[in-house]
């Protein structure tokens, strides 16, 4: 909106993605700071409390009165900030907004069901949840392949040439990336701010990749795949970072509100989408290393118990294991943040080493 407004006055400054990304950040940040306390007050009045899993560590039981669905606020703030700053005729932008809204709807439905039923088991069944996620991811992936004609080559870190042309298999691969990333972030969202800061780091790294790949000069210089038009999506990433920083103000330990599935699923889906359009599907393993670690801990725990009747960890996801080990919650959170930061620095190093 701002782009078209200032373009009509021939103010070339607003042609720069970096400027509009900065504006998007602050608009989303300020809007989240303004709306979140009002939402917290309203949510407490409506008793929209986060149901606590009865097998969760004892320290979690006292969090039962904390409201949830904060993700609705920061996703809305990012959405509004994006509308003000992006080119709305850009197909990559429209698909980004679509995937955020679709997965936020899934999460909101699940959150509301849990609040009404007052237990975590009252939400969408795992089967129904995953089916809807696959359907929405399929819609986005089909659109990317047939209507936007996104490059369907597979790239790997530290290598400048495409590894292979995935053909129609790219659709299945992209679906898997979107669904797995959305669920990985969802699994990580278990402690105050634990998923928030790694998400900020991930969006920052992916925003850099998206911006470079969307720029003809920079993509050529750094030997990254050139994909015209995707640079605008870095503005949405910046808006999301701003809204997440605002959310962290209230979500840091001890949390005044949780993001809920409405936040974690939309974050993960958008993260997967950014990795796809920037051709960093494999590098996403490093960018979202904390999310991968948490997901692997669940897979290994379930697999080990089913095959050997033995548990590898005291409890999964991994952050619960350390809680039971006696680590303070703040120590777990900050150490996971440090790991996430280190992983993203490594991911950014791959820009030059290829």
C-alpha positions as CSV (number, residue, x, y, z in Angstrom):
1,X,0.0,0.0,0.0
2,X,2.8,2.4,1.0
3,X,4.7,1.4,-2.1
4,X,1.9,2.3,-4.5
5,X,1.1,5.5,-2.5
6,X,4.6,6.9,-2.6
7,X,5.3,5.6,-6.1
8,X,2.4,7.8,-7.3
9,X,4.3,10.8,-5.8
10,X,7.6,9.6,-7.4
11,X,9.3,9.0,-4.1
12,X,11.9,6.5,-5.2
13,X,13.1,5.8,-1.7
14,X,10.1,3.5,-1.2
15,X,11.2,1.3,-4.1
16,X,13.8,-0.1,-1.7
17,X,12.9,-3.4,-0.1
18,X,15.2,-2.8,2.8
19,X,13.4,0.4,3.7
20,X,10.0,-1.1,3.5
21,X,11.2,-4.1,5.5
22,X,12.4,-1.8,8.3
23,X,9.0,0.0,8.3
24,X,7.2,-3.4,8.4
25,X,9.3,-4.4,11.4
26,X,8.4,-1.4,13.4
27,X,4.7,-1.3,12.4
28,X,4.3,-5.0,13.4
29,X,6.4,-4.5,16.6
30,X,4.4,-1.4,17.8
31,X,1.1,-3.0,16.8
32,X,1.8,-6.1,18.8
33,X,2.9,-4.2,21.8
34,X,-0.3,-2.2,21.6
35,X,-2.7,-5.1,21.0
36,X,-1.2,-7.8,23.2
37,X,-2.0,-6.5,26.7
38,X,-5.6,-5.8,25.5
39,X,-5.8,-9.3,24.2
40,X,-4.3,-10.8,27.4
41,X,-6.9,-8.9,29.5
42,X,-9.7,-10.0,27.3
43,X,-8.5,-13.6,27.1
44,X,-8.2,-13.8,31.0
45,X,-11.8,-12.5,31.2
46,X,-13.0,-15.1,28.8
47,X,-10.9,-17.8,30.6
48,X,-9.0,-18.7,27.4
49,X,-6.4,-20.6,29.4
50,X,-3.9,-23.0,28.1
51,X,-4.8,-26.6,29.1
52,X,-1.7,-28.2,30.7
53,X,-0.9,-31.8,29.7
54,X,-1.3,-33.9,32.9
55,X,1.9,-35.8,32.3
56,X,4.0,-32.6,31.8
57,X,6.7,-31.9,34.4
58,X,5.4,-30.5,37.7
59,X,6.7,-27.0,37.0
60,X,4.2,-26.7,34.2
61,X,1.1,-27.3,36.3
62,X,1.3,-23.8,37.8
63,X,1.0,-22.3,34.3
64,X,-2.6,-23.5,33.9
65,X,-4.1,-20.1,34.3
66,X,-2.0,-18.5,31.5
67,X,-4.0,-17.4,28.5
68,X,-3.2,-18.8,25.0
69,X,-3.7,-17.9,21.3
70,X,-1.3,-15.0,21.4
71,X,-0.3,-16.2,17.9
72,X,-3.5,-14.6,16.6
73,X,-2.3,-11.2,17.6
74,X,1.3,-11.4,16.3
75,X,0.2,-13.0,13.0
76,X,-2.5,-10.3,12.6
77,X,0.1,-7.6,13.3
78,X,2.5,-9.1,10.8
79,X,-0.3,-9.3,8.3
80,X,-1.3,-5.6,8.7
81,X,2.3,-4.5,8.5
82,X,2.8,-6.5,5.4
83,X,-0.3,-5.0,3.7
84,X,1.1,-1.6,4.3
85,X,4.5,-2.3,2.8
86,X,4.6,-5.0,0.2
87,X,3.7,-5.0,-3.5
88,X,0.3,-6.8,-3.4
89,X,0.5,-7.8,-7.0
90,X,3.5,-10.1,-6.3
91,X,2.4,-13.8,-6.5
92,X,5.1,-14.9,-4.0
93,X,3.7,-12.3,-1.5
94,X,0.1,-13.5,-2.0
95,X,1.1,-17.1,-1.5
96,X,3.0,-16.2,1.7
97,X,0.0,-14.4,3.1
98,X,-2.3,-17.3,2.1
99,X,-0.1,-19.9,3.8
100,X,0.1,-17.9,7.0
101,X,-3.7,-17.4,7.2
102,X,-4.5,-21.0,6.3
103,X,-2.2,-22.5,9.0
104,X,-3.3,-19.9,11.6
105,X,-6.9,-21.0,11.0
106,X,-5.9,-24.7,11.7
107,X,-4.1,-23.6,14.9
108,X,-7.0,-21.4,16.0
109,X,-9.5,-24.2,15.5
110,X,-7.3,-26.5,17.6
111,X,-6.7,-23.9,20.3
112,X,-10.4,-23.1,20.6
113,X,-11.4,-26.7,20.9
114,X,-8.8,-27.3,23.6
115,X,-10.0,-24.2,25.5
116,X,-13.7,-25.3,25.3
117,X,-12.9,-28.9,26.3
118,X,-10.3,-27.8,28.9
119,X,-7.9,-30.5,27.9
120,X,-5.2,-31.0,25.3
121,X,-7.1,-34.0,24.0
122,X,-10.1,-31.9,23.2
123,X,-8.4,-30.3,20.2
124,X,-8.4,-31.6,16.6
125,X,-7.4,-35.2,16.4
126,X,-3.8,-35.8,15.2
127,X,-5.1,-37.5,12.1
128,X,-7.6,-34.6,11.3
129,X,-4.9,-32.0,12.0
130,X,-2.3,-33.6,9.7
131,X,-4.8,-34.2,6.9
132,X,-5.9,-30.5,6.9
133,X,-2.2,-29.5,6.9
134,X,-1.5,-31.7,4.0
135,X,-4.4,-30.3,2.0
136,X,-3.4,-26.7,2.6
137,X,0.3,-27.5,1.9
138,X,-0.9,-29.2,-1.3
139,X,-2.8,-26.1,-2.4
140,X,0.3,-23.9,-1.9
141,X,2.7,-26.4,-3.5
142,X,0.5,-26.9,-6.6
143,X,0.2,-23.2,-7.0
144,X,4.0,-22.7,-6.8
145,X,4.6,-25.4,-9.4
146,X,1.9,-24.8,-12.0
147,X,0.9,-21.1,-11.6
148,X,4.0,-19.4,-10.4
149,X,6.4,-21.8,-12.1
150,X,8.9,-21.9,-9.2
151,X,12.3,-23.4,-10.0
152,X,11.9,-27.1,-9.0
153,X,15.7,-27.9,-8.9
154,X,17.1,-29.2,-5.6
155,X,20.0,-27.3,-4.1
156,X,22.3,-28.3,-1.2
157,X,24.5,-26.1,1.0
158,X,28.1,-25.4,0.0
159,X,27.4,-26.3,-3.7
160,X,26.5,-23.6,-6.2
161,X,24.9,-25.9,-8.9
162,X,21.5,-27.6,-8.6
163,X,21.8,-31.2,-7.5
164,X,18.9,-32.4,-9.7
165,X,15.6,-31.5,-11.2
166,X,12.9,-32.9,-9.0
167,X,10.1,-32.6,-11.6
168,X,6.7,-33.4,-10.2
169,X,8.3,-34.9,-7.1
170,X,9.0,-31.3,-6.1
171,X,5.3,-30.9,-5.2
172,X,5.5,-33.8,-2.7
173,X,8.8,-32.6,-1.4
174,X,7.4,-29.1,-0.8
175,X,4.3,-30.4,1.0
176,X,6.6,-32.4,3.3
177,X,8.7,-29.4,4.0
178,X,5.7,-27.2,4.9
179,X,3.9,-29.8,7.1
180,X,7.1,-31.0,8.9
181,X,8.3,-27.5,9.6
182,X,4.9,-26.3,11.0
183,X,4.7,-29.4,13.3
184,X,8.4,-29.0,14.3
185,X,7.8,-25.4,15.6
186,X,4.6,-26.6,17.2
187,X,6.5,-29.3,19.2
188,X,9.1,-26.8,20.3
189,X,6.6,-24.4,21.7
190,X,6.7,-25.8,25.2
191,X,8.6,-23.3,27.4
192,X,8.3,-19.5,27.8
193,X,9.9,-18.0,24.7
194,X,11.5,-21.3,23.6
195,X,10.0,-21.3,20.1
196,X,9.9,-17.5,19.7
197,X,13.6,-16.5,19.6
198,X,14.7,-19.4,17.3
199,X,11.9,-18.4,15.0
200,X,13.2,-14.8,14.9
201,X,16.7,-16.2,14.1
202,X,15.3,-18.4,11.4
203,X,13.2,-15.6,9.8
204,X,16.3,-13.4,9.8
205,X,18.4,-16.0,8.0
206,X,15.7,-16.9,5.5
207,X,15.0,-13.2,4.9
208,X,18.6,-12.7,4.0
209,X,18.5,-15.6,1.5
210,X,15.2,-14.5,0.0
211,X,16.5,-10.9,-0.4
212,X,19.7,-12.1,-2.1
213,X,18.0,-14.6,-4.4
214,X,15.5,-11.9,-5.5
215,X,18.3,-9.5,-6.4
216,X,19.9,-10.1,-9.8
217,X,23.3,-8.6,-8.8
218,X,23.6,-10.1,-5.4
219,X,22.4,-13.6,-6.4
220,X,25.0,-13.6,-9.2
221,X,27.8,-12.4,-6.9
222,X,27.0,-15.0,-4.2
223,X,26.2,-17.8,-6.7
224,X,22.7,-18.2,-5.3
225,X,19.8,-19.2,-7.5
226,X,18.1,-16.1,-9.0
227,X,14.4,-16.1,-8.5
228,X,12.7,-12.9,-9.7
229,X,10.1,-11.4,-7.4
230,X,10.8,-13.3,-4.1
231,X,12.7,-10.4,-2.5
232,X,9.3,-8.9,-1.5
233,X,8.7,-11.8,0.8
234,X,11.7,-10.7,3.0
235,X,9.4,-7.7,4.0
236,X,6.8,-10.2,5.4
237,X,9.7,-12.0,7.2
238,X,10.7,-8.6,8.7
239,X,7.1,-7.9,9.8
240,X,7.0,-11.4,11.4
241,X,10.3,-10.7,13.3
242,X,8.9,-7.4,14.5
243,X,5.7,-9.0,15.7
244,X,7.6,-11.8,17.4
245,X,9.9,-9.4,19.2
246,X,6.7,-7.6,20.5
247,X,5.2,-10.9,21.5
248,X,8.4,-11.9,23.3
249,X,7.9,-8.9,25.6
250,X,5.0,-10.7,27.1
251,X,6.0,-14.3,26.3
252,X,9.5,-14.2,28.0
253,X,9.7,-16.1,31.3
254,X,7.4,-16.1,33.2
255,X,5.1,-15.9,30.3
256,X,1.9,-13.8,30.5
257,X,0.6,-15.5,27.3
258,X,1.4,-18.5,25.1
259,X,1.3,-18.4,21.3
260,X,-0.8,-21.5,21.0
261,X,-1.1,-23.6,17.8
262,X,-2.4,-20.5,16.0
263,X,1.0,-19.0,16.3
264,X,3.4,-22.0,16.0
265,X,1.7,-23.6,13.0
266,X,1.6,-20.4,11.0
267,X,5.3,-19.6,11.9
268,X,6.4,-23.1,10.8
269,X,4.4,-23.1,7.6
270,X,5.8,-19.7,6.6
271,X,9.3,-20.8,7.5
272,X,9.0,-23.8,5.3
273,X,7.5,-21.7,2.5
274,X,10.5,-19.3,2.7
275,X,12.9,-22.2,2.5
276,X,11.1,-23.5,-0.6
277,X,11.0,-20.3,-2.6
278,X,14.7,-19.5,-1.8
279,X,15.7,-23.1,-2.6
280,X,17.0,-23.7,0.9
281,X,14.9,-26.7,1.8
282,X,17.9,-28.8,2.9
283,X,19.6,-25.8,4.6
284,X,16.5,-25.4,6.6
285,X,17.8,-28.3,8.7
286,X,20.5,-26.0,10.0
287,X,18.4,-22.8,10.0
288,X,15.8,-24.5,12.1
289,X,18.2,-26.8,14.0
290,X,16.4,-26.4,17.4
291,X,13.1,-27.4,15.8
292,X,14.8,-30.4,14.1
293,X,16.4,-31.4,17.4
294,X,13.1,-31.3,19.2
295,X,11.3,-33.3,16.5
296,X,14.0,-35.9,16.3
297,X,13.8,-36.4,20.1
298,X,10.1,-37.2,19.8
299,X,10.6,-39.6,16.8
300,X,13.5,-41.4,18.6
301,X,11.5,-41.7,21.8
302,X,8.4,-43.1,20.1
303,X,10.4,-45.4,17.9
304,X,12.5,-46.7,20.7
305,X,9.5,-47.4,23.0
306,X,7.6,-49.2,20.2
307,X,10.5,-51.4,19.2
308,X,12.4,-51.9,22.4
309,X,9.9,-50.9,25.1
310,X,12.6,-48.5,26.4
311,X,12.8,-44.7,26.5
312,X,15.8,-42.8,25.3
313,X,14.9,-39.6,27.1
314,X,13.1,-39.1,30.4
315,X,10.4,-37.3,28.4
316,X,10.1,-35.9,24.9
317,X,10.2,-33.3,23.4
318,X,13.8,-32.7,24.5
319,X,13.2,-29.6,26.6
320,X,11.1,-31.7,28.9
321,X,13.9,-34.2,29.4
322,X,16.2,-31.4,30.7
323,X,13.4,-30.1,32.9
324,X,13.1,-33.6,34.6
325,X,16.9,-33.6,34.9
326,X,16.5,-30.6,37.1
327,X,17.6,-27.8,34.8
328,X,16.0,-24.4,35.5
329,X,13.5,-23.4,32.8
330,X,15.3,-20.2,32.1
331,X,18.6,-22.1,31.6
332,X,17.0,-24.5,29.1
333,X,15.5,-21.6,27.2
334,X,18.6,-19.5,26.9
335,X,20.9,-22.5,26.1
336,X,18.5,-23.5,23.3
337,X,18.5,-19.9,22.1
338,X,22.3,-20.0,21.9
339,X,22.3,-23.2,19.9
340,X,19.7,-21.7,17.5
341,X,21.9,-18.5,17.1
342,X,25.0,-20.6,16.4
343,X,23.2,-22.8,13.8
344,X,21.9,-19.7,12.0
345,X,25.4,-18.2,11.9
346,X,26.6,-21.4,10.2
347,X,23.7,-21.2,7.8
348,X,24.6,-17.6,6.8
349,X,28.2,-18.6,6.3
350,X,27.1,-21.0,3.5
351,X,26.2,-17.9,1.5
352,X,29.8,-17.2,0.7
353,X,31.2,-20.8,0.9
354,X,29.9,-22.6,-2.1
